Amino acid sequence: MLKEAVQKFAREAVKPRVFEMDENEILEKPIWDGLFEQGLMGIETPEELGGAGMSFTAAIIAVEELARIDPSVSVACDVHNTLVNTMLRHHGSQFLKEKYLTRLATDTVGSFCLTEAGAGSDAFALATTATKKGDKYIINGGKMWITNSWEAGIYLVFANVDPSKGYKGITCFVVEKEMGVHINKKEKKLGIKCSSTCELSFDDIEVPAENILGEIGKGYKYAIEILNEGRIGIAAQMLGIAQGSLDIALPYMNQRKQFGTAIIDFQGIQHQVAQVAMELEAARLLTYNAARLKQEGASFIKEAAMAKLFATQVAEKAASKAIEWVGGVGFTRDFGLEKFYRDAKIGAIYEGTNNIQLQTIAKLLRKEYP
Amino acid sequence: MSLKLLVPVKRVIDYAVKVRVTGGKIDTNVKHSMNPFDEIAVEEAVRMREKKFAKEVIAVTIGPAKSAETLRTALAMGADRAIHVEVPENSEVLPLQVAKLLKAIAEKEKPDVVFLGKQAIDDDSSQTGQMLAGLMGWSQAAFANKIEVSGDKLTVTREVDGGLETIASKLPTIITTDLRLNEPRYATLPNIMKAKKKKVDKMTPADLKVDITPSIETIKIEEPPKRAGGKKVESVDELVEKLKNEAKVL
């Protein structure tokens, strides 16, 4: 039922605006409003705090269905739910949960600010500092490549309270836009263009000590853990890209005839389609299995890494092949297929590059066979 | 005014599906959803309750086990509880039999208004609401485009061939909804969760003492003939000649 509800919303409310939003590189307000109204910005948030009280798998399904129509809208929803909301739910004090989760579920966009110019895969090398001053912390520094940051009102900022401790000083702060978050630059990107990606700076901004999420110095741990889950969300987004590409290409291939034959009836094409469809199904099962393991409380890091890695590969392949199958029309922006091709690329980079995923899987395998 | 509203809903092949006929039968292994006109009916009923004109919205469906999903959608849109009259998979329940079942339910539940979609998009009968009114001896207003509550009457504007007709309906009454009555809401995620806890009563046609044997037999189902290319004509005379001799419609 959830799947159909999101599909309906995506098809009727989001689809008509996809082309325009990509051309203008803006995620339009009616879509944000729609996401909030549908309950898609508080999927796992408890009902008492204004959320839908649904499971992690429900979030994964919603992310995939949104991505089938627009991967940008999907990632906006995914980051907000699986990174921002979940961090607050897991580590927030009762005060922080009540203060922010309802706002995040009803009208305020959230942003997860970890990466910096000098700290990508090596996140622990982050240089943003938080200096204690009475019952406040003064935050100085900058962040890069931050999703949702243009529209966000609430930012989870990772800063180091004690650089002499290295990464063990990294702490997570809940920062409100009004505290002084400055947007230096909105990036112009290859894909997921309407999802805002900005460079931020914090210039002596004051954040109350009570806005520390969880414990001081545990930020690095929270970040790694949350990204393990968030990864499954990205895998779901990639599934949506692959599925969305097939949704556009296959009906066209049924109708388009050359040499008196529908494109889909050429055996060479059929074999390629079958291969992609099979890989998509495998990626889907990897993703749902990782979600299941996580929900059960079982160990899931290796499976999540595999899901994200494989799903991004399948998405890139599916989108690329789909354009080849449909021919010239697939190369035009109006047709809607080339967008998936461009959107897919980011999958191999964010929430842990694919190269890092390979490392993670290898490391965990090594532990299994000491 | 605290009305009780009954809203029958039907599970049909989704409007976006291209229906295929194979071996003389319709391929039903495709996406199904709530009849769009029934969604409009549920929406109107829920809005009436939100405006405090009604106190309860009951959704009812006559269908196989899978129709439970349709009821859940109605509950997620805001219906308070639901009734599922379960029939065997693939059984055909025609408008007259549906009307008889609804009559039995209406006699038990005693609603003030029964809101139906004007027609189902699978059979396009546009009969059930009218038949129900006939069986119950109630007033009816089909093809409703606007409904206003005034005192103990409903003022209904109907879309008719000549334009719009406004009538005052005394309660209890049957209303069938037309496209322009409202725009149905989406089932939001929190409401989908709430729907899981709402009551669904199950029963069979036998419990309601209604025989659902169809009174009409379907002899043949076939796809419409494939459209052939058209021809351009040079004059009215040529057009008349072709309509007479080739198309044979004159």
Interface residues (C-beta under 8 A of the other chain):
Chain A: M1 L2 E4 A5 K8 F9 E12 A13 E37 Q38 G39 L40 I43 E47 G51 A52 G53 M54 A58 A62
Chain B: S33 E69 R72 T73 A76 Y186 A187 T188 L189 P190 N191 I192 M193 A195
